[in-house]
Amino acid sequence: MNKKTFLFAILLLLIPVLTACRIDLAGQEEFARSAAEKMRSQSAKEEDSLGDSNEKETSVEANAEPTKKAPIGEPTYKLEGQATLNGSEISIQGKTNIPPGAIVFARLRRYKSDAELEDIKNYRVEPFSNTDGDVYMEVLSDGTFSSRGRFERRNLSLRYRLELIFLPEIAQEGTRERIIEELGSLDNLSGMVPIETLTRNSFKEPVVPGYIKYANVLKQNEEGGDGVTIEFVSPENLPN
């Protein structure tokens, strides 16, 4: 066998080996490309998933309703009202933003007979009696309330303080639930003051926070003591 024939034979034997190597390298490159594609795809999915999660969190935060609170310095609930004196009879009408169905009440408290009229008018003296009469009124759907039945002062020759009151903490359960639903907690109520709750229908707690307004009922024979309509005033608006 000459040299040319021998070399040709060797080349024929090497062709399958080189082909196998090329196929193997091509397979490895294809595997690498496939793996890279899968990693890029998974990474993209994770980024999309993270983006969706962030969008959902942002959406939840954007759609969440903040707890309602009254502006600082303003009472959450306001009582506006008048009392009309007609002899011994007292009739009360008013309007409020307290939830419908809530109960507000008014009570009469006597001043001492030796209290100075000027001090009474300027609310510089306190009544000494717990109550000489009270009336309970339901807040209607339009926010109005009024006294029904007979509510009267027993002695026309005495002076009284007429107090208009709402006590959220000892209100009926439905009213408390409504307040909590709207404001998140009774603790979010602003503008309340300590109020003695001693009435003929004595409550459990002697003093609780609440909303109150005042009006003076003078003797029948004094100016402004009969045949008039008097306005309730807030404690913070009382003259010094």
Residue pairs with C-beta under 8 A, 6 or more apart in sequence:
67 183
67 184
67 188
68 182
68 183
68 184
68 188
69 183
69 188
69 190
70 76
70 188
70 189
70 190
70 191
72 190
73 190
74 190
74 191
75 190
75 191
75 192
75 211
76 183
76 188
76 189
76 190
76 191
77 96
77 97
77 98
77 166
77 168
77 189
77 191
77 211
78 96
78 97
78 211
79 94
79 96
79 98
79 104
79 164
79 166
79 211
79 212
79 213
79 232
80 94
80 95
80 96
80 232
81 92
81 93
81 94
81 95
81 145
81 164
81 213
81 231
81 232
82 92
82 93
82 94
82 229
82 230
82 231
82 232
83 90
83 91
83 92
83 106
83 162
83 215
83 217
83 229
83 230
83 232
84 90
84 91
84 92
84 93
84 228
84 229
84 230
85 217
85 225
85 226
85 227
85 228
85 229
85 230
86 226
86 227
87 156
87 220
87 226
88 152
88 153
88 154
88 156
89 150
89 151
89 152
90 108
90 147
90 151
90 152
90 153
90 162
90 217
91 146
91 147
91 151
92 106
92 135
92 137
92 145
92 146
92 147
92 151
92 164
93 144
93 145
93 146
93 147
94 104
94 137
94 144
94 145
94 146
94 164
94 232
95 143
95 144
95 145
96 104
96 139
96 143
96 145
96 166
97 143
98 104
98 139
98 143
98 166
98 175
99 139
99 175
99 178
99 179
99 182
100 139
100 140
100 141
100 143
101 138
101 139
101 172
101 174
101 175
101 178
102 138
102 139
102 166
102 171
102 172
102 175
102 178
103 136
103 137
103 138
103 139
103 171
103 172
103 175
104 136
104 137
104 139
104 145
104 164
104 165
104 166
105 134
105 135
105 136
105 137
105 164
105 165
105 199
106 134
106 135
106 137
106 147
106 151
106 162
106 163
106 164
106 165
107 131
107 133
107 134
107 135
107 162
107 163
107 165
107 199
108 131
108 132
108 133
108 134
108 153
108 160
108 161
108 162
108 217
109 127
109 128
109 129
109 130
109 131
109 132
109 160
109 161
109 163
110 127
110 128
110 129
110 132
110 158
110 159
110 160
111 120
111 125
111 127
111 128
111 158
111 159
111 160
111 161
112 125
112 128
113 158
115 125
115 159
116 125
117 159
117 218
117 222
119 125
120 159
120 161
120 216
120 218
121 216
122 238
122 239
122 240
123 161
123 214
123 216
123 238
123 239
127 160
127 161
130 196
130 198
130 199
131 198
131 199
131 200
132 153
132 154
132 160
133 151
133 152
133 153
133 154
133 200
134 199
134 200
134 201
135 147
135 148
135 149
135 151
137 145
137 146
137 147
137 148
138 145
139 145
153 160
153 217
156 219
156 220
156 221
156 226
157 219
157 220
157 221
158 219
159 216
159 217
159 218
159 219
160 216
160 217
161 214
161 215
161 216
161 217
162 214
162 215
162 216
162 217
162 230
162 232
163 212
163 213
163 214
164 212
164 213
164 214
164 215
164 232
165 195
165 210
165 211
165 212
166 210
166 211
166 212
167 195
167 197
167 203
167 208
167 209
167 210
167 211
168 175
168 176
168 179
168 186
168 189
168 192
168 209
168 210
168 211
169 176
169 186
169 208
169 209
169 210
170 197
170 203
170 204
170 205
170 208
171 179
176 186
179 186
179 189
180 186
183 189
189 209
191 211
192 209
192 210
192 211
193 209
193 210
193 211
193 212
193 235
194 207
194 208
194 209
195 207
195 208
195 209
195 210
195 212
196 206
196 207
197 203
197 205
197 206
197 207
197 208
198 206
212 235
213 232
213 233
213 234
213 235
214 232
214 233
214 235
214 238
215 230
215 231
215 232
215 233
216 230
217 225
217 230
218 224
218 225
219 225
220 226
224 230
